[in-house]
Amino acid sequence: MGFPEAEARLFHGVWICMSCGARNRSAKGKPEKCRRCGSKRLRLKAKEQRK
């Protein structure tokens, strides 16, 4: 596993743009649009799978 503080920093409140792949950090909910390209298609960052 990892440290809970590190997991929260890496995955909590981070949204990935599905058009350009930019990371958008937002403390309160989903951002309206991507800060880089303006697209409204965002998804939460998924936890990486461990082997």
Helices and strands as residue ranges (DSSP letters): H 4-11, E 14-17, E 23-25, E 42-44
